[in-house]
Amino acid sequence: PWTKDVYKALRQRFGLRSFRANQEEAINATLSGRDVFVLLPTGGGKSLCFQLPAVVSSGKTRGVSIVVSPLLSLISDQTRALTDKDIPVVFLNSTMPAADKKFALSCLRSDPPMACLAYVTPEQIVKSAAFRDLLSDLHRRRQLARFVIDEAHCVSSWGHDFRPDYKEMGSLKRDYPGVPLIALTATANDRVKQDVTTNLAMDRPLMLQQSFNRANLRYHVRKKTKHILSDIADFVRTSHAGECGIIYCSSKKQCEDTAERLRREHKVRAAHYHAGMDKDDRIRVQQEWQSGTTHLICATIAFGMGIDKPDVRYVIHYSLSQSLEAYYQETGRAGRDGMTSVCVLYYAYGDTKLLMRLIDEGEGTREQKDHNRANLRRVVQYCMNETDCRRTQVLQYFGEQFPRDQCHKTCDNCMAPKNVELRDVTGLAKDAMGLVKAIQKDKGVTMLYAIDVFRGSKTQKIAQAGHDKLEHAGKGANIDRGDAERLFQLLAAEQILGERYERNGLGFTNAYVTL
């Protein structure tokens, strides 16, 4: 009954001529009052799945669509874009001026409501009694069209960006019966999907998803050396001059230092962005980047969730992502216009030290920490795997089988297949384990030290400790340093060897190898 209205809105309100995969199915399902779970790859057009139904009044439910979204930057982007299309929208958050909040609430209280979409942060629903009263009032007047849970992976404690307030969204189905719910995300494996639908108490939802493959992205992993900044500067100047890109860094300080050194040492114009900045500065930097005044931004992962900039030509990871899921989400900010874009991850095994320590010292149950460590180890395995197709590796994590020949040489491993020699290193692996077992009886030794002993090094430090006399010392003398490091790192990634992380007196993290 609403097909005509849907196509009219598509053309007249959104200026589009046709739907992308799964959009029309999602729109029809939510208009008929069904719960829907939408899993579309980044750039697949998730927003239209809930923005278009909001302007169609011939569905089973009508009134206001309440959109729960995790980030203020995301909310401001989307509300601005809707206002430009003359679609009546309001947003509510805890930091806005009282007068603005009062106006937004009065728009929703009027009969009928003066807005068809209301964007809120989850805190608003969990912590604001006034807002919950408003929801009850809308529900009583049958003016509550649907709840939209955007970035729904935040609901799951197994997702890469769990937010406790999001888990409370499970109460919506209980408190406002008869109101359909639509949950949307670009990243969720089977475990996360199950967790989200259960936590949100979704009622036999229509599950819509498509291939996770982003065919226009090129994937590369590069060794991180001390020349990383000149590498990046060359890459930007020679391949992407005048184009927009993001460099993801692991800390606020790293963002600032990277941007500053690119400007000072390499004359590359770069700005930084992180959650610790003054709000006005953050908004200014984001707007300058969105408009193309600034081309390159060095940011923490707080930047970019749901960012709708179509022409990001490259995403560089200065350090490791915390999981393959996070890596997929972050690289997915490139090439939303369908044009070729490049994703480069710089890998150094040493970067895992800080990330592992942050997991150890962070919040979460023991089970969650084990899960987070396993996720990080998968990223290490991805970086160390120099033979299998990058797409095959990432998509496998999402339970999708991707045949290598469909990559069409768009990742480093398929572009330049190496002459691979299969070697049985079981004996060497046993020797490495035997060495670590013997050596760990003394006070902690690092992996690099253990590798030195394994390769037969006789430095003064090793000789004084008597480690050159151990049974397994020197057993790796016939393999080169790089292969020895790969062997030890692989044993650690497979959890055969362990590492113990301790912070020393200067605040640096040391990693001691264990068995």
Sequence and secondary structure as in RCSB ss.txt:
>XXXX:A:sequence
PWTKDVYKALRQRFGLRSFRANQEEAINATLSGRDVFVLLPTGGGKSLCFQLPAVVSSGKTRGVSIVVSPLLSLI
SDQTRALTDKDIPVVFLNSTMPAADKKFALSCLRSDPPMACLAYVTPEQIVKSAAFRDLLSDLHRRRQLARFVID
EAHCVSSWGHDFRPDYKEMGSLKRDYPGVPLIALTATANDRVKQDVTTNLAMDRPLMLQQSFNRANLRYHVRKKT
KHILSDIADFVRTSHAGECGIIYCSSKKQCEDTAERLRREHKVRAAHYHAGMDKDDRIRVQQEWQSGTTHLICAT
IAFGMGIDKPDVRYVIHYSLSQSLEAYYQETGRAGRDGMTSVCVLYYAYGDTKLLMRLIDEGEGTREQKDHNRAN
LRRVVQYCMNETDCRRTQVLQYFGEQFPRDQCHKTCDNCMAPKNVELRDVTGLAKDAMGLVKAIQKDKGVTMLYA
IDVFRGSKTQKIAQAGHDKLEHAGKGANIDRGDAERLFQLLAAEQILGERYERNGLGFTNAYVTL
>XXXX:A:secstr
  HHHHHHHHHHTT  SS  TTHHHHHHHHHTT  EEEE  TTS TTHHHHHHHT  SSSS SEEEEE S HHHH
HHHHHHHHHTT  EEEE TTS HHHHHHHHHHHHSSS S SEEEE HHHHHH HHHHHHHHHHHHTT EEEEEES
SGGGG TTSTT  HHHHGGGHHHHHSTT  EEEEES   HHHHHHHHHHTT  S EEEE     TTEEEEEEE  
TTHHHHHHHHHHHH TT EEEEE SSHHHHHHHHHHHHHHH   EEEE TTS HHHHHHHHHHHHHTSS EEEE 
TTS TT   TTEEEEEESS  SSHHHHHHHHTTS TTSS EEEEEEE TTHHHHHHHHHHHSSS HHHHHHHHHH
HHHHHHHHH  SS HHHHHHHHTT    GGGG S BHHHHS         HHHHHHHHHHHHHHTTSS  BHHHH
HHHHTT   HHHHHHTGGGSTTTTTTTTS HHHHHHHHHHHHHTTSSEEEEEE TTS EEEEEE 
